[in-house]
Amino acid sequence: MRSELLDLYPGSVSYLSPVLLLLGLLSGCAPDNAGPRTSERVSDTAKPAPRTYVETFDDGPGGWYGGRKFALPVWDGVAYCYSPWWTDANHAPPGAGYLHMLLWAYTNKTHYQADDDYTRALPYRYSRFAEEGYDRNLTNAQLTVRLRGGGDFKGAQLLFLVQAQTDKTTPNFILTGQPFEITHDWSEQTVTLAPDPKQWTCLGARHDMQDEYGCDDIDKVLADVNMDIIFVLFPLKVVPACGDIEDINIPRAVKDYPVDQQYLPKGLIMFDTIKIEYPN
């Protein structure tokens, strides 16, 4: 099995080692640039059709990150997201809860061009989405993902998150009304980013970060997703691995106390394509 997997996914053995067991779960497993014809008239006020953003990972991560701030592992045009995943406690109760960040990308280059400790620690400071100027207005856009995966996800769902800074706060919204199914075989799934409050969950913030993360109108956020887009696993059950903690949401999970991994999702999710189609 090991030699077969190395043939299927050539590259660094050190990178492949963490996922060899998980891959066993999955075994079996030119644009028209011509101008208008001379007999046609083009209105001076006509707006060009929005470009479609497509990331196939054929040329690497494309500026997508893995986990909190790591280089996204990519082999043969496929992005690999495997456990253990970082546990994000920024939105712990009284916020909506804990989550795992699988992969994410900046939508605004100003955030990774900032000269601070966080951006200096990133493996690369780049986003093809931002550099090529794709529209940050995702209202009613269709998001299509080609994926496959397997594992024990402990009831957590694969969901899409949008984060933006508004004139009020920095809201994080998860599209809880349209989860992606983690399928054994490759599947292509599409969700619509409609500004319907019933489809979205605002994450809010933990007790000591409510001045930073709050809630606003989802239509305002979708109109300018000016921070990042993220694929997450949510919700999570966080249980301390040791110690008698009266309220686990006051200290910060992972940082202030170890988390019992047996209650968290385990597995592998592979992304082949991420596509955003804008409405005309």
C-alpha positions, 0 to 999 in steps of 0.5 A, a space after each residue: 500500500 505504501 509504495 502504491 500511494 507514493 506512486 499515486 502521490 509523488 513528492 516528499 515522503 516527509 509530507 506524505 507520511 502523516 496522510 498515508 493511513 488516512 489515504 487508505 480510507 479513500 482507496 478505491 479511492 481556450 478562451 475566445 479573445 476575438 473582438 466583436 464583428 465589425 457589424 456589431 455595436 457594443 454599448 459604451 455603458 455595457 459592463 463586462 461579465 464578471 470573471 469566474 474565479 477558478 483555483 485548480 491547484 495545478 500550480 500550487 496553493 494559489 495563495 490558500 493557506 492550511 490551518 491557521 497559518 501554514 503552507 497548504 500541502 498540494 500534490 498533483 493538483 490536489 490540496 490535502 487537509 488532514 487532522 489534527 486541525 487547529 482549534 479556533 477559540 476566537 468564537 467560543 461561547 458566548 459566541 457560536 462555538 469552536 471550529 477547525 480552519 481547513 484552508 483559507 485565502 485572503 481576498 484583500 492584499 492589504 492584509 498580507 502586505 501589512 508588516 506585523 508579526 502575524 504576516 511575517 510568520 506566514 509561509 507566503 504572503 500572496 493570494 491569487 484572488 486578491 492579486 488578480 483583482 477578483 470581485 469581493 462582492 460575493 452576493 448571490 455568487 455560486 461557490 462550487 467545490 470538487 472534493 472527496 474525503 473520509 474520517 470520523 468528523 464527530 458531527 462537525 460539518 464542512 462549511 464556508 465562512 466569509 469574514 469582512 470588516 464593516 463600519 460596525 465590527 468584523 463579522 464572521 458568518 458561516 453558511 450553515 444552511 448549505 453544508 458540503 457533503 464529505 464524499 468517499 468518491 470525487 463529487 462536485 457540489 455547489 452552494 449559493 451565497 445568497 444574503 438570506 439571514 436564515 442561511 447564515 450563522 454569525 459566529 460572534 466572539 468569546 468573552 474577551 474578544 467582543 470588541 473585535 468580532 461582532 455581528 452585522 447584516 449578512 448583505 453588508 458582509 457579502 457586498 464586500 468580503 474584504 478580509 478572507 474566505 475560509 472552509 471550516 469544520 463546525 461545530 466542535 465539542 471541546 473537552 479539556 484533556 486534564 485539570 478541573 476547569 470550572 468554565 472551559 470558555 474563559 481560558 483559551 482552548 489549546 493555548 491555556 489548556 490541552 484539548 482531548 483529541 478524541 472528541 475532535 474530528 479526524 480525517 482527510 479532505 481533498 480539494 481538487 477545484 474551488 470555483 466562484 461564479 458571479 451573477 450577471 
